[in-house]
């Protein structure tokens, strides 16, 4: 890996940033976001500090979820997944849409939309947490219960789409 200039984003690397719900794991390739994963596991010690621009962008979201993302992203997926992800990026902060409603807009099926959400490599930047079931939160990270759904609930509360408590 090339040495990074102060404030520069390195060409590649993997970094962990603490979050209120656990941790954000960022993987960079070619100087852009390759993956952004959310985990319920708490971080007690960082092996490597994330680059300042990465840490700043993530902390901005954690302070104010309406802050636009400024990090470049490498979008990879099927043409259908990219269509779903583009639609997800148009869902405003503080709002949700059901899998069925999003599928209808795209001329698809709710399960196909759910599969595209599960394949999302950059959570938060592509806000798949804003897609909910018609009768509740629905799943998150490919599971219908457990820590992932609790992260989804935290994110939606943080963004004002769910009441506190």
C-alpha positions in Angstrom: 0.0 0.0 0.0 1.3 3.5 -0.9 1.9 5.8 2.0 -1.0 8.3 2.3 -0.5 12.0 2.4 -2.1 13.7 5.4 -5.8 13.9 4.8 -5.5 11.8 1.6 -7.5 8.6 1.1 -5.2 5.6 0.6 -5.6 3.5 -2.6 -6.6 0.4 -0.6 -7.0 -0.8 3.0 -9.5 -2.0 5.6 -10.5 0.1 8.5 -12.9 -0.1 11.5 -14.7 2.9 12.9 -16.6 2.6 16.2 -20.4 3.4 16.0 -23.2 3.6 18.6 -24.6 0.2 17.5 -21.1 -1.5 17.2 -18.8 -0.8 14.3 -18.5 0.3 10.7 -15.9 -1.6 8.6 -14.7 0.1 5.5 -12.7 -1.4 2.7 -11.1 0.8 0.1 -9.9 -0.2 -3.3 -8.6 2.2 -6.0 -9.1 5.0 -3.5 -12.9 4.5 -3.3 -15.3 2.7 -1.1 -15.5 -1.0 -1.9 -17.4 -2.2 1.1 -19.1 -0.5 4.1 -20.3 -3.1 6.6 -22.3 -2.6 9.8 -21.6 -4.9 12.8 -23.0 -5.1 16.3 -19.6 -6.0 17.6 -18.1 -3.3 19.7 -14.6 -2.0 18.9 -12.4 -1.5 21.9 -9.1 -0.9 20.2 -8.3 0.0 16.6 -5.4 -1.8 14.9 -5.2 1.0 12.4 -6.7 4.5 12.5 -8.9 5.1 9.5 -7.8 7.9 7.1 -9.1 11.3 8.2 -11.5 11.7 5.2 -13.1 8.3 5.8 -13.5 8.8 9.6 -14.8 12.3 9.0 -17.5 11.2 6.5 -18.7 8.4 8.8 -18.7 10.7 11.9 -20.7 13.3 9.9 -23.4 10.7 9.2 -23.4 9.6 12.8 -23.9 13.3 13.9 -26.3 14.3 11.1 -27.7 11.6 8.8 -28.9 14.2 6.3 -25.3 15.1 5.5 -24.6 14.0 1.9 -21.9 11.4 1.3 -18.7 12.8 -0.2 -16.8 9.5 -0.6 -16.3 8.0 -4.0 -17.9 4.5 -4.3 -17.1 1.6 -6.7 -20.6 0.4 -7.7 -20.5 -3.3 -8.6 -23.5 -5.5 -9.1 -25.9 -6.7 -11.8 -27.8 -4.1 -13.9 -30.9 -4.9 -11.8 -29.1 -4.4 -8.5 -27.7 -1.1 -9.7 -31.3 0.0 -10.6 -32.5 -0.9 -7.1 -29.5 0.8 -5.5 -30.1 4.0 -7.5 -33.7 4.0 -6.3 -32.6 3.5 -2.7 -30.3 6.5 -2.9 -33.4 8.6 -3.8 -35.2 7.7 -0.6 -34.9 10.8 1.6 -33.4 10.6 5.1 -36.3 10.1 7.6 -38.5 8.2 5.1 -39.0 4.6 4.3 -40.6 2.6 1.5 -41.9 -0.9 1.5 -40.3 -3.7 -0.5 -43.6 -4.0 -2.5 -43.8 -0.3 -3.3 -40.2 -0.1 -4.5 -40.7 -3.3 -6.5 -43.8 -1.8 -8.2 -41.9 1.3 -9.1 -39.2 -0.8 -10.7 -41.6 -3.3 -12.4 -40.2 -6.1 -10.3 -41.0 -8.3 -7.3 -40.5 -7.6 -3.6 -38.2 -10.6 -3.1 -36.0 -9.4 -6.0 -35.7 -6.0 -4.3 -34.9 -7.8 -1.0 -32.2 -9.8 -2.7 -30.7 -6.6 -4.2 -30.7 -5.0 -0.7 -28.9 -8.1 0.7 -26.2 -7.7 -2.0 -25.6 -4.0 -1.2 -21.8 -3.7 -0.7 -21.9 -0.2 0.9 -24.5 0.0 3.6 -25.5 3.6 4.6 -24.2 5.1 1.3 -26.9 2.9 -0.4 -29.5 3.1 2.3 -31.1 -0.3 2.1 -32.2 0.1 5.8 -34.9 2.5 4.5 -36.8 -0.4 2.9 -39.3 -2.0 5.2 -41.8 -4.8 5.1 -45.5 -3.9 4.7 -46.1 -5.2 8.2 -43.1 -4.0 10.2 -39.4 -3.4 9.8 -38.6 -6.5 7.8 -35.2 -8.0 7.8 -31.7 -6.6 7.5 -28.4 -8.1 6.3 -30.2 -11.2 5.1 -31.8 -12.0 8.5 -35.4 -11.5 9.8 -34.3 -11.1 13.4 -31.2 -10.5 15.5 -28.5 -7.9 15.7 -28.9 -6.8 12.1 -32.5 -5.9 12.6 -31.5 -4.0 15.7 -29.0 -2.0 13.7 -31.7 -1.2 11.1 -34.0 0.0 13.9 -31.2 2.2 15.3 -30.5 3.7 11.8 -34.1 4.4 11.2 -34.5 6.1 14.6 -31.3 8.0 14.1 -32.7 9.3 10.7 -36.1 10.2 12.3 -38.1 7.5 10.4 -39.0 5.7 13.6 -40.0 7.2 17.0 -37.5 6.8 19.9 -38.2 4.1 22.4 
